Amino acid sequence: MTASRSSRASSSRRHRPGTTSAPRSSSSFATWDDAISYLFGLAASRDGEGPLLVVIDEFPYLAKTAPELPSLIQREIDRFQVEESRMRLLLCGSAMSVMGGLLASTAPLRGRAQLELVVRPFGYRSAADFWGVADSPALAARLHAVVGGTPAYRRQFLADDVPGSLEEFDDWLCRTVLSPFSPLFREARYLLAEEADIRDTALYHSVLAAVAQGNTTRGGIAGYIGRKSVDISHPLNVLEDSHLLAREADVFRAGKSQYRVTEPLINFYEAVMRPSWDRLEAGQASDVWAQSAERFAAQVAGPHFEAMCREYVLGPGRTLLSSAVGQVGGGVVTDQAARRQIQIDVAAVEPGSGGTKPAVHLLGEVKWGTVMGMRHLERLTRARELLAGRAMNTTRCALACFSAAGFSDALRTEAARGGDRVLLIGLDELYGGTVTASRR
């Protein structure tokens, strides 16, 4: 038995099946018990033949109407013994929380799967190639901040309607994502509704909206929606299990974490579309978008760019580090002398072991719409000094400035002339260019 947790990366709008496409007898089955018994019996009778492949798509919807299905499958698997059976049963579904729960804890199918595969969306580089915009990093980054890496959004939803240049992006967005006649217009709502464990959608949308608008801690989310922290534990857990929300630990402060909306289209919906929903339905996409530039930069493009930069360090950017990548994330370094906190957007930290101190390999600051200069580098330098004072090994720590808007001449000069190792990483570098760096 294989459990495949289909993500939003590979399919278009999901169809709620009423039956499977498996072989059947000439008469209809009276119960699911009869159907499952027949399928496994059919597989057992294939002497000298290859395995029988049975695929059940959107299994969560079937299990919702027939809760006995997992137990029936468990019974047949145990009866025929997995290693001897010719049955190859593939269970698929896009409700991530339900699919993940099939193999968890005391679930009937726990320990009976030979493969668990989560189909993930394209990363930002692969998505740029797929949309045909890899030669325009500025366009690719904006496009990915809105629709992410879901292939179906280009092919099935938009019939290959792709912005041809950065100058065409605004018009493209207004006629697609922001148009009430577009299949993408309500897709963010459908993505949430298809999760079987989500019933009070208004509460879950409020939680997502809180995160999208910058309230990224548990207390901040609770305060935004007017609930106590304990009251939102279940919604947070369900959204995490559904892969719609991610909790990211602070790499410098144990026990501290922040939440991030993982599905770009949902984040865009909560930050830009939902507050102006009535106007968008009235066909005022151009006006709404024209008034959303600041909100888009602060709540959509900026946080998404930070996630892209961390993805870069985990992937192609790991070659820039002097040793193993370790844990990549963000965190806060407290400067008690100055009574301030220094936000580190991208950090690579290798945990200590035995008598070895934890090692910081990279400290980075990310800016979407700001030209970075010497003050940003000075802030990173101060953070490195503070971490060294906490008995962390920073001798090989690089300082990275990530900017989608560019760098000042003074910063470029500093990076080019030497001194402490400095990395300047812009959109061109993220999408495949050579990083400007200095090394002592």
Phi, psi and chi 1 to 4 in degrees:
 res  aa     phi    psi   chi1   chi2   chi3   chi4
   1 MET       -  134.3 -165.4  -84.0  -74.0      -
   2 THR  -119.7  130.4  -60.0      -      -      -
   3 ALA  -104.4  114.7      -      -      -      -
   4 SER  -108.9  118.2  172.5      -      -      -
   5 ARG   -95.6   91.5  -63.0 -162.7  -82.8  161.6
   6 SER   -67.8  125.0  -58.2      -      -      -
   7 SER   -91.6 -170.6   76.4      -      -      -
   8 ARG   -83.7   27.7  -63.4  147.7 -171.5   93.5
   9 ALA   -98.7  -20.1      -      -      -      -
  10 SER  -128.3   -8.2   59.0      -      -      -
  11 SER  -128.1  159.6   62.8      -      -      -
  12 SER   -89.7 -155.5   58.5      -      -      -
  13 ARG   -54.1  132.7 -172.3   63.7   43.2   72.2
  14 ARG   -77.9  143.8  -80.2   73.4  178.6  170.6
  15 HIS  -101.1  132.2  -60.0  -78.7      -      -
  16 ARG   -84.0  105.4  -81.2   57.5  169.8  171.7
  17 PRO   -78.8  150.1   30.0  -34.0      -      -
  18 GLY  -102.7  -24.7      -      -      -      -
  19 THR  -141.0  168.4   61.2      -      -      -
  20 THR   -92.1  170.4   70.5      -      -      -
  21 SER  -100.5   22.2   56.3      -      -      -
  22 ALA   -74.8  160.8      -      -      -      -
  23 PRO   -59.0  144.2  -22.0   33.0      -      -
  24 ARG  -131.7  161.7  -56.5  178.3   56.0  128.1
  25 SER   -75.8  173.9   62.3      -      -      -
  26 SER   -68.3  -25.0   57.1      -      -      -
  27 SER  -104.2  158.1   59.3      -      -      -
  28 SER   -71.1  151.9  -61.8      -      -      -
  29 PHE   -82.3  138.8  -61.3  116.3      -      -
  30 ALA   -76.0  -33.3      -      -      -      -
  31 THR  -141.9  166.2   65.0      -      -      -
  32 TRP   -66.7  -29.4  -85.2  105.4      -      -
  33 ASP   -57.4  -45.6 -167.1  -11.6      -      -
  34 ASP   -63.5  -42.1  -66.0  -20.7      -      -
  35 ALA   -65.8  -47.0      -      -      -      -
  36 ILE   -66.0  -40.7  -62.9  -60.7      -      -
  37 SER   -62.1  -41.7  -61.9      -      -      -
  38 TYR   -61.8  -45.0  170.3   77.7      -      -
  39 LEU   -63.3  -47.0  -72.3  174.6      -      -
  40 PHE   -68.3  -34.0  -84.4   82.9      -      -
  41 GLY   -67.3  -37.4      -      -      -      -
  42 LEU   -62.7  -41.1 -172.9   62.7      -      -
  43 ALA   -66.2  -37.8      -      -      -      -
  44 ALA   -68.9  -22.2      -      -      -      -
  45 SER   -89.3    4.3   65.6      -      -      -
  46 ARG   -87.9   60.8  -64.9  170.0   65.0   87.8
  47 ASP   -63.6  127.3  -67.4  -25.9      -      -
  48 GLY    76.7   -0.6      -      -      -      -
  49 GLU  -106.3  169.5  -60.5 -178.3   55.5      -
  50 GLY   -75.2  176.0      -      -      -      -
  51 PRO   -63.8  154.6  -19.2   31.6      -      -
  52 LEU   -96.8  118.9  173.3   66.3      -      -
  53 LEU   -94.1  123.1  175.0   62.9      -      -
  54 VAL  -122.3  124.6  176.6      -      -      -
  55 VAL  -115.0  123.9 -179.8      -      -      -
  56 ILE  -113.7  109.6  -56.7  179.8      -      -
  57 ASP   -90.0  155.4 -164.7   10.5      -      -
  58 GLU    49.5   49.5  -67.0  -62.2    8.3      -
  59 PHE   -57.4  -36.0 -173.4   75.9      -      -
  60 PRO   -56.0  -35.6  -28.2   37.3      -      -
  61 TYR   -71.9  -35.9  -64.4  103.4      -      -
  62 LEU   -66.5  -44.0  -69.8  178.0      -      -
  63 ALA   -66.5  -25.8      -      -      -      -
  64 LYS   -69.2  -39.0 -175.7  177.3 -178.4  179.6
  65 THR   -86.2  -22.5   57.3      -      -      -
  66 ALA  -132.5   77.9      -      -      -      -
  67 PRO   -60.1  -17.0  -20.9   32.7      -      -
  68 GLU   -78.9   -8.5   70.7  -84.0   11.9      -
  69 LEU   -55.5  -51.5  -94.1  176.4      -      -
  70 PRO   -56.9  -39.0  -26.5   36.6      -      -
  71 SER   -69.2  -37.2  -64.9      -      -      -
  72 LEU   -64.2  -41.2  -66.0  175.6      -      -
  73 ILE   -66.5  -41.3  -65.9  171.7      -      -
  74 GLN   -58.7  -44.0  174.5 -151.3    7.8      -
  75 ARG   -60.1  -43.5 -178.6 -163.2   66.4 -165.6
  76 GLU   -71.4  -37.3  -64.0  -57.1  -45.0      -
  77 ILE   -61.2  -46.6  -70.1  175.6      -      -
  78 ASP   -67.2  -31.6  -67.8  -11.8      -      -
  79 ARG   -69.0  -43.2  175.7 -175.1  -63.1  176.7
  80 PHE   -93.7   -7.3  -71.4   97.8      -      -
  81 GLN    64.7  122.2  -61.8  -60.7  -42.8      -
  82 VAL   -57.6  -43.0  174.2      -      -      -
  83 GLU   -69.6  -17.6   62.2  -88.9   17.8      -
  84 GLU  -106.2  -13.2  -61.4  176.5    2.2      -
  85 SER   -75.2  145.8  175.9      -      -      -
  86 ARG   -95.6    5.0  -65.9 -177.8 -178.6  -83.2
  87 MET   -79.4  133.5  168.5   66.1   81.9      -
  88 ARG  -122.7   97.8  -60.2  -64.5 -178.0  -93.5
  89 LEU  -102.3  120.6  177.7   60.8      -      -
  90 LEU  -111.6  114.2 -178.8   62.0      -      -
  91 LEU  -100.8  124.0  -55.7 -179.9      -      -
  92 CYS  -121.5  153.5  -56.5      -      -      -
  93 GLY  -173.8  150.8      -      -      -      -
  94 SER  -100.4   -7.9   54.6      -      -      -
  95 ALA   -81.9   96.0      -      -      -      -
  96 MET   -62.8  -39.0  -57.4  -69.3  -75.4      -
  97 SER   -65.3  -37.9   58.4      -      -      -
  98 VAL   -71.3  -44.7  178.0      -      -      -
  99 MET   -63.3  -40.1  -67.5  -58.6  -65.7      -
 100 GLY   -65.1  -33.4      -      -      -      -
 101 GLY   -74.5  -14.2      -      -      -      -
 102 LEU   -61.3  -30.5  -71.4  176.6      -      -
 103 LEU  -112.1   12.0  -51.7  178.0      -      -
 104 ALA   -99.7  153.9      -      -      -      -
 105 SER    48.0 -120.0 -173.8      -      -      -
 106 THR   -99.0   18.2   58.5      -      -      -
 107 ALA   -60.4  145.1      -      -      -      -
 108 PRO   -55.6  -33.4  -25.4   34.5      -      -
 109 LEU   -93.0    4.9  -64.1  177.5      -      -
 110 ARG   -59.8  131.9  177.9  169.4  173.9   77.3
 111 GLY    80.3    6.1      -      -      -      -
 112 ARG  -116.0    5.9  -68.8  168.2  176.3   82.9
 113 ALA   -98.1  140.4      -      -      -      -
 114 GLN   -95.7  -12.8  -65.1  178.2  -29.0      -
 115 LEU  -155.5  134.3  172.2   68.2      -      -
 116 GLU  -124.5  114.5 -178.4 -177.7   13.3      -
 117 LEU  -120.6  121.5  175.8   64.0      -      -
 118 VAL  -101.1  117.1  178.4      -      -      -
 119 VAL   -85.2  112.5 -177.6      -      -      -
 120 ARG  -100.2  157.5  -60.0 -171.4 -178.5  -80.7
 121 PRO   -66.1  165.1  -16.8   29.7      -      -
 122 PHE   -63.0  145.2  -72.4  145.3      -      -
 123 GLY   -70.3  172.3      -      -      -      -
 124 TYR   -64.6  -31.9   72.3   91.4      -      -
 125 ARG   -72.7  -46.1  -77.8 -169.6  170.2 -168.7
 126 SER   -63.9  -37.0  -62.2      -      -      -
 127 ALA   -63.9  -39.4      -      -      -      -
 128 ALA   -62.9  -40.7      -      -      -      -
 129 ASP   -64.5  -42.8  -70.0  -26.1      -      -
 130 PHE   -64.5  -39.4 -179.9   78.8      -      -
 131 TRP   -82.9   -6.8  -78.3   79.9      -      -
 132 GLY    74.1   29.8      -      -      -      -
 133 VAL  -122.5   18.2  -65.5      -      -      -
 134 ALA   -63.5  -22.7      -      -      -      -
 135 ASP   -81.5   -1.6   58.8  -17.0      -      -
 136 SER  -130.0   83.2  176.5      -      -      -
 137 PRO   -55.2  -37.1  -26.6   36.0      -      -
 138 ALA   -63.8  -40.6      -      -      -      -
 139 LEU   -70.3  -43.7  171.6   59.5      -      -
 140 ALA   -59.9  -41.4      -      -      -      -
 141 ALA   -65.9  -41.7      -      -      -      -
 142 ARG   -67.5  -41.4  -74.2  165.2  174.1   78.0
 143 LEU   -62.4  -43.7 -169.6   62.1      -      -
 144 HIS   -68.9  -30.6 -163.2 -100.5      -      -
 145 ALA   -67.3  -22.0      -      -      -      -
 146 VAL   -97.2  -51.9  175.7      -      -      -
 147 VAL  -108.7   -5.2  -64.0      -      -      -
 148 GLY    64.4 -145.6      -      -      -      -
 149 GLY  -114.5   29.0      -      -      -      -
 150 THR   -84.0  112.7  -56.9      -      -      -
 151 PRO   -59.7  -36.5  -23.0   33.7      -      -
 152 ALA   -62.0  -23.8      -      -      -      -
 153 TYR   -66.4  -29.0  -67.7  162.1      -      -
 154 ARG   -83.4  -50.6  173.1 -179.8  175.5  173.0
 155 ARG   -75.9  -63.8  -63.0  -80.2 -166.1 -115.5
 156 GLN   -78.4  -39.7  -73.4   87.1   -6.7      -
 157 PHE   -81.1  -41.1  -78.3   58.7      -      -
 158 LEU  -112.9    2.7  -61.9 -178.4      -      -
 159 ALA    50.3   44.9      -      -      -      -
 160 ASP    64.8   26.8  -74.2  -34.7      -      -
 161 ASP   -79.5  105.2 -175.9   -5.7      -      -
 162 VAL  -124.8  136.5  179.6      -      -      -
 163 PRO   -64.7  130.3   22.9  -32.7      -      -
 164 GLY   -80.2  -18.1      -      -      -      -
 165 SER  -158.5  170.7   65.5      -      -      -
 166 LEU   -62.2  -34.3 -178.8   60.5      -      -
 167 GLU   -67.2  -23.3  -69.1   71.1   26.8      -
 168 GLU   -91.0   -5.0  -63.9  178.9   15.9      -
 169 PHE   -61.2  -45.1  176.7   75.2      -      -
 170 ASP   -60.7  -47.7  -68.1  -10.5      -      -
 171 ASP   -64.1  -39.9  -71.3  -19.7      -      -
 172 TRP   -61.6  -44.7  172.1   86.0      -      -
 173 LEU   -62.6  -40.5 -168.7   67.7      -      -
 174 CYS   -69.3  -30.9  -69.9      -      -      -
 175 ARG   -91.5   -5.8   71.8  170.7  178.6  -94.5
 176 THR  -117.9  -87.0   55.2      -      -      -
 177 VAL   -60.6  -37.2 -177.0      -      -      -
 178 LEU   -93.9    2.8  -62.4  179.4      -      -
 179 SER   -95.0  129.2  169.0      -      -      -
 180 PRO   -66.1  -10.0   22.0  -31.7      -      -
 181 PHE   -94.5   -2.0  -56.3  107.2      -      -
 182 SER   -92.2  141.9  168.2      -      -      -
 183 PRO   -59.5  -22.9  -22.4   33.1      -      -
 184 LEU   -80.8  -13.9  -82.6 -177.1      -      -
 185 PHE   -59.9  -43.1 -176.4   67.1      -      -
 186 ARG  -106.3    8.9  -66.9  175.5  176.9   82.2
 187 GLU   -61.9  -37.6  176.9   64.0    6.6      -
 188 ALA   -60.5  -37.4      -      -      -      -
 189 ARG   -67.4  -40.4  -67.7 -172.9  172.0 -168.7
 190 TYR   -67.0  -36.8  -63.6  148.2      -      -
 191 LEU   -60.0  -38.5  -71.5  175.8      -      -
 192 LEU   -74.4  -40.3 -168.9   64.1      -      -
 193 ALA   -67.5  -27.1      -      -      -      -
 194 GLU   -76.6  -10.9   73.1 -179.9    8.0      -
 195 GLU   -77.0  115.8  -69.9  -65.7  -22.2      -
 196 ALA   -62.8  -27.9      -      -      -      -
 197 ASP   -81.2   -5.2  -75.3   -9.9      -      -
 198 ILE   -99.6  115.1  -66.0  177.6      -      -
 199 ARG  -111.4  -48.9  -66.9  174.5  175.0   82.6
 200 ASP   -87.3   81.1 -175.5   -1.1      -      -
 201 THR   -63.2  -30.0   55.6      -      -      -
 202 ALA   -62.2  -41.9      -      -      -      -
 203 LEU   -64.5  -42.9  172.5   59.7      -      -
 204 TYR   -68.5  -38.2  -73.4   84.0      -      -
 205 HIS   -63.8  -36.2  -87.7  -61.3      -      -
 206 SER   -65.0  -40.0  -65.5      -      -      -
 207 VAL   -63.9  -46.1  170.6      -      -      -
 208 LEU   -64.4  -39.4  -68.6  168.3      -      -
 209 ALA   -63.6  -39.7      -      -      -      -
 210 ALA   -59.7  -44.7      -      -      -      -
 211 VAL   -67.5  -43.9  178.4      -      -      -
 212 ALA   -60.2  -28.4      -      -      -      -
 213 GLN   -96.7   17.2  -64.3 -172.9   30.4      -
 214 GLY    98.5    1.6      -      -      -      -
 215 ASN   -91.4   87.4  -55.7  -79.3      -      -
 216 THR  -100.1   -5.4   57.2      -      -      -
 217 THR   -98.4  160.7   65.1      -      -      -
 218 ARG   -57.9  -44.6  178.4 -174.5  -70.2  -96.6
 219 GLY   -64.7  -39.3      -      -      -      -
 220 GLY   -65.3  -39.8      -      -      -      -
 221 ILE   -64.9  -46.3  -63.2  168.5      -      -
 222 ALA   -61.4  -43.0      -      -      -      -
 223 GLY   -63.9  -37.7      -      -      -      -
 224 TYR   -64.3  -39.7  177.9   87.0      -      -
 225 ILE   -97.4    2.5   63.9  177.2      -      -
 226 GLY    73.5   33.4      -      -      -      -
 227 ARG  -122.2  165.2  -58.4  -78.5 -174.1  104.6
 228 LYS   -79.3  153.2  -64.5  179.2 -179.8  179.3
 229 SER   -56.6  -39.3  -66.9      -      -      -
 230 VAL   -66.1  -25.5   67.7      -      -      -
 231 ASP   -76.2  -15.8  -65.4  -24.1      -      -
 232 ILE  -106.5    9.2   62.3  170.7      -      -
 233 SER   -60.5  -46.0  -65.3      -      -      -
 234 HIS   -64.9  -49.5 -179.3   68.0      -      -
 235 PRO   -57.5  -39.7  -24.7   34.1      -      -
 236 LEU   -63.9  -43.0  -71.1  174.9      -      -
 237 ASN   -64.6  -42.6  -69.4  -24.9      -      -
 238 VAL   -64.9  -43.0  170.9      -      -      -
 239 LEU   -66.2  -33.8  -71.4  170.1      -      -
 240 GLU   -67.1  -46.1  -79.1 -169.3   78.3      -
 241 ASP   -62.7  -28.4  -68.9  -18.0      -      -
 242 SER   -83.9   -0.7  -57.3      -      -      -
 243 HIS    61.6   28.6  -68.4 -154.0      -      -
 244 LEU   -99.8  -18.1  -62.0  177.9      -      -
 245 LEU  -136.9  139.8 -156.0   63.1      -      -
 246 ALA  -123.7  137.1      -      -      -      -
 247 ARG  -100.3  121.0 -177.6  174.1   58.5 -178.7
 248 GLU  -113.0  122.1  -60.8  175.2  -24.4      -
 249 ALA   -72.8  146.1      -      -      -      -
 250 ASP   -73.6  120.2 -171.8  -47.8      -      -
 251 VAL   -72.3  -11.5  -62.5      -      -      -
 252 PHE  -111.6  -14.5  -58.1  118.5      -      -
 253 ARG  -129.0  108.6  -60.4 -177.3  -60.6  171.3
 254 ALA   -62.4  136.0      -      -      -      -
 255 GLY    86.9   -7.6      -      -      -      -
 256 LYS   -99.5  143.0  -59.8  -69.8 -174.9  178.9
 257 SER  -155.7  164.3   61.2      -      -      -
 258 GLN  -133.7  155.6  -67.7 -173.2  -30.6      -
 259 TYR  -103.1  150.3  -71.5   90.3      -      -
 260 ARG  -140.8  135.9  176.8  176.2   63.2   86.8
 261 VAL   -74.4  123.6  179.2      -      -      -
 262 THR   -88.6  -23.4   57.5      -      -      -
 263 GLU   -94.4  109.9  173.6   58.4   52.3      -
 264 PRO   -55.2  -40.7  -27.9   37.1      -      -
 265 LEU   -64.1  -36.3 -171.7   61.0      -      -
 266 ILE   -68.3  -42.2  -72.2 -178.3      -      -
 267 ASN   -61.9  -42.0 -167.5   60.6      -      -
 268 PHE   -63.9  -41.6 -178.9   78.7      -      -
 269 TYR   -61.6  -47.8  165.4   79.6      -      -
 270 GLU   -67.9  -36.1  -61.2  -68.6   -4.5      -
 271 ALA   -84.5  -37.3      -      -      -      -
 272 VAL  -111.9  -45.2  174.8      -      -      -
 273 MET   -83.4  -47.3  -61.6  176.4   66.3      -
 274 ARG   -60.1  -41.7 -168.0  175.8  177.7 -144.9
 275 PRO   -64.3  -20.5  -22.6   34.8      -      -
 276 SER  -122.4   32.0  -57.1      -      -      -
 277 TRP   -60.3  -44.4 -171.9 -106.4      -      -
 278 ASP   -62.5  -40.0  -69.1  -18.3      -      -
 279 ARG   -68.5  -37.0  -64.6  178.2   62.6 -161.8
 280 LEU   -66.6  -41.3  -71.0  172.3      -      -
 281 GLU   -64.5  -25.6  -75.4 -165.7  -45.7      -
 282 ALA   -83.8    2.4      -      -      -      -
 283 GLY    86.9   21.5      -      -      -      -
 284 GLN   -99.6   39.7  -60.0  176.2   24.5      -
 285 ALA   -58.5  -44.0      -      -      -      -
 286 SER   -61.8  -43.8  -63.7      -      -      -
 287 ASP   -67.5  -43.6  -68.3  -20.3      -      -
 288 VAL   -61.1  -45.6  169.5      -      -      -
 289 TRP   -66.6  -38.9  179.1 -123.2      -      -
 290 ALA   -61.9  -29.5      -      -      -      -
 291 GLN   -94.0    3.8  -64.0  166.4    5.7      -
 292 SER  -108.7    8.6  -58.6      -      -      -
 293 ALA   -58.6  -47.0      -      -      -      -
 294 GLU   -66.6  -42.2 -175.9  175.2  -17.0      -
 295 ARG   -65.4  -40.6 -169.9 -177.1  -48.1  135.6
 296 PHE   -61.9  -44.3  175.4   75.3      -      -
 297 ALA   -65.1  -44.2      -      -      -      -
 298 ALA   -80.0  -38.1      -      -      -      -
 299 GLN  -105.7  -16.3  -59.9  175.1   14.0      -
 300 VAL  -116.9  -68.0  178.6      -      -      -
 301 ALA   -65.1  -42.3      -      -      -      -
 302 GLY   -60.9  -57.3      -      -      -      -
 303 PRO   -60.8  -35.9  -24.9   34.6      -      -
 304 HIS   -67.1  -37.4 -172.1   78.1      -      -
 305 PHE   -64.1  -37.0 -173.0   47.9      -      -
 306 GLU   -60.8  -43.9  -69.5 -179.4   15.1      -
 307 ALA   -64.1  -38.3      -      -      -      -
 308 MET   -61.9  -41.4  -76.6  174.7   52.7      -
 309 CYS   -66.3  -38.3  -66.9      -      -      -
 310 ARG   -67.0  -37.8  -71.4 -168.8  -74.2  -91.7
 311 GLU   -62.8  -37.8 -178.1 -179.9  -22.8      -
 312 TYR   -62.6  -44.8  171.4   78.8      -      -
 313 VAL   -65.1  -36.3  171.9      -      -      -
 314 LEU   -70.7  -25.6  -84.2  169.7      -      -
 315 GLY  -106.3 -111.4      -      -      -      -
 316 PRO   -62.5  -27.1   20.8  -33.0      -      -
 317 GLY   -76.8   -7.0      -      -      -      -
 318 ARG   -66.4  -20.0   65.6 -177.0 -179.4  -86.2
 319 THR   -70.9  -14.9   58.2      -      -      -
 320 LEU   -78.5  -17.7  -61.2  173.3      -      -
 321 LEU   -85.8  151.7  -55.9 -178.9      -      -
 322 SER   -81.5  -10.0   55.2      -      -      -
 323 SER  -154.3 -162.7   55.9      -      -      -
 324 ALA   -56.9  148.6      -      -      -      -
 325 VAL   -67.0  -45.4  172.4      -      -      -
 326 GLY    74.6 -148.2      -      -      -      -
 327 GLN   -85.9  130.5  178.6 -174.8    4.4      -
 328 VAL  -112.2  127.6  174.8      -      -      -
 329 GLY  -173.5 -156.9      -      -      -      -
 330 GLY  -125.2  175.1      -      -      -      -
 331 GLY  -179.9  179.4      -      -      -      -
 332 VAL  -122.5  131.7  172.0      -      -      -
 333 VAL  -109.0  120.9  178.3      -      -      -
 334 THR   -86.9  126.6  -58.5      -      -      -
 335 ASP  -104.8   93.1 -172.9  -14.1      -      -
 336 GLN   -67.0  -34.3  -66.6 -178.2  -14.4      -
 337 ALA   -62.9  -40.6      -      -      -      -
 338 ALA   -92.8   -2.5      -      -      -      -
 339 ARG    54.4   52.5  -64.1 -176.0  179.1 -179.6
 340 ARG  -148.3  166.6   64.8  170.6  179.1  167.7
 341 GLN  -118.0  137.6  -68.0 -176.3  -33.4      -
 342 ILE  -105.0  115.3  -57.7  174.8      -      -
 343 GLN   -80.2  122.4  176.6   67.3   48.1      -
 344 ILE  -104.8  115.1  -57.2  -61.7      -      -
 345 ASP   -80.3  -33.9  -58.5  -45.4      -      -
 346 VAL  -134.5  122.4 -177.3      -      -      -
 347 ALA  -138.5  142.3      -      -      -      -
 348 ALA  -118.7  114.3      -      -      -      -
 349 VAL  -126.1  128.8 -179.9      -      -      -
 350 GLU  -101.4  117.1 -172.4  175.2    3.1      -
 351 PRO   -60.9  147.1  -20.1   32.5      -      -
 352 GLY   -76.5  159.6      -      -      -      -
 353 SER  -145.9  135.4   59.5      -      -      -
 354 GLY    63.9 -123.1      -      -      -      -
 355 GLY   -93.9    6.1      -      -      -      -
 356 THR   -87.0  132.2  -55.5      -      -      -
 357 LYS   -75.0  151.2  -62.5 -171.7  -63.6 -176.6
 358 PRO   -58.6  141.1  -21.6   32.2      -      -
 359 ALA  -115.3  131.6      -      -      -      -
 360 VAL   -99.4  117.3 -177.0      -      -      -
 361 HIS   -97.5  -21.4  -59.9  -51.4      -      -
 362 LEU  -157.0  137.7 -179.3  137.7      -      -
 363 LEU  -125.8  127.4  -64.1  173.9      -      -
 364 GLY  -136.4  147.7      -      -      -      -
 365 GLU  -117.5  141.1 -174.1  166.8  -13.8      -
 366 VAL  -119.9  132.5  178.6      -      -      -
 367 LYS  -133.5  130.7  -63.9  -62.9  179.6 -174.4
 368 TRP   -85.2  -52.2  169.4 -104.2      -      -
 369 GLY  -112.7   17.8      -      -      -      -
 370 THR  -118.1  131.3  -58.5      -      -      -
 371 VAL   -72.3  120.8  175.1      -      -      -
 372 MET   -83.1  144.4  -62.1 -172.2   73.8      -
 373 GLY  -136.2 -161.5      -      -      -      -
 374 MET   -65.1  -31.4  -68.9  -59.0  -62.6      -
 375 ARG   -64.4  -31.3   62.0 -172.9  178.0   89.7
 376 HIS   -69.8  -40.6  -60.3   98.4      -      -
 377 LEU   -66.2  -39.7 -179.4   60.4      -      -
 378 GLU   -62.8  -36.7  -69.1  165.4   -0.1      -
 379 ARG   -65.8  -41.2 -171.3  156.5   49.9 -127.1
 380 LEU   -66.4  -38.7  -68.2  172.6      -      -
 381 THR   -62.5  -41.8  -58.8      -      -      -
 382 ARG   -64.2  -40.5  176.1   57.3  177.9  162.8
 383 ALA   -62.7  -39.7      -      -      -      -
 384 ARG   -63.8  -41.0 -176.8  169.5   59.9 -176.1
 385 GLU   -62.6  -42.5  -66.4  171.0   -7.6      -
 386 LEU   -64.2  -40.3  -67.5  167.7      -      -
 387 LEU   -68.7  -35.5  -68.1  172.7      -      -
 388 ALA   -63.3  -34.9      -      -      -      -
 389 GLY   -70.8  -12.8      -      -      -      -
 390 ARG   -96.9   19.7  -63.2 -177.1 -170.7  174.9
 391 ALA    66.6   32.5      -      -      -      -
 392 MET  -102.7  142.1  -60.2 -175.0   77.0      -
 393 ASN   -78.3  112.0 -176.4   -3.1      -      -
 394 THR  -119.4   16.4   62.0      -      -      -
 395 THR   -64.8  -25.0   56.3      -      -      -
 396 ARG  -118.4   28.0  -55.3  176.2   73.0 -179.3
 397 CYS   -84.2  122.4  176.4      -      -      -
 398 ALA   -87.5  151.0      -      -      -      -
 399 LEU  -111.0  122.7  -55.9  179.0      -      -
 400 ALA  -118.3  130.2      -      -      -      -
 401 CYS  -108.4  116.6  -65.9      -      -      -
 402 PHE  -106.2  123.3  -60.9   85.4      -      -
 403 SER  -144.7  134.8  176.3      -      -      -
 404 ALA   -87.9   -8.5      -      -      -      -
 405 ALA  -106.8   -8.9      -      -      -      -
 406 GLY   110.1 -173.1      -      -      -      -
 407 PHE  -134.4  150.5  -50.3   95.2      -      -
 408 SER   -71.6  160.1   69.5      -      -      -
 409 ASP   -61.9  -39.0  -68.2  -20.2      -      -
 410 ALA   -62.4  -41.0      -      -      -      -
 411 LEU   -68.5  -40.6 -176.5   56.3      -      -
 412 ARG   -63.2  -39.3  -70.9 -172.4  179.6  -81.3
 413 THR   -63.9  -42.9  -60.0      -      -      -
 414 GLU   -62.3  -40.8  177.3   66.3   19.3      -
 415 ALA   -69.6  -31.2      -      -      -      -
 416 ALA   -82.7  -27.3      -      -      -      -
 417 ARG   -88.4  -13.5   73.6 -179.7 -178.0 -178.0
 418 GLY   115.4 -152.3      -      -      -      -
 419 GLY    86.2 -154.8      -      -      -      -
 420 ASP   -57.2  147.2  -73.6  -13.5      -      -
 421 ARG   -64.1  122.2 -171.2 -179.6  179.0 -160.6
 422 VAL  -128.0  134.7  178.4      -      -      -
 423 LEU  -116.7  130.6  -52.1  175.0      -      -
 424 LEU  -112.0  116.3  -56.8 -174.8      -      -
 425 ILE  -127.8  113.5  -56.5  169.9      -      -
 426 GLY  -109.7 -169.2      -      -      -      -
 427 LEU   -62.7  -39.6  -73.3  172.6      -      -
 428 ASP   -60.2  -41.2  -70.7  -21.0      -      -
 429 GLU   -69.5  -39.9  -70.9   74.7   26.2      -
 430 LEU   -61.2  -32.7  -75.1  175.1      -      -
 431 TYR   -98.3   18.9  -78.6   92.1      -      -
 432 GLY   124.9   -1.3      -      -      -      -
 433 GLY   -80.7  179.6      -      -      -      -
 434 THR   -90.6  132.9  -58.0      -      -      -
 435 VAL   -80.4  134.7  176.2      -      -      -
 436 THR   -77.1  123.2  -59.7      -      -      -
 437 ALA  -144.5  156.2      -      -      -      -
 438 SER  -127.2  150.7   67.4      -      -      -
 439 ARG  -137.2  139.9 -171.1 -174.4  -58.7  -89.3
 440 ARG   -62.6      - -174.0 -178.6  -66.7  -83.3
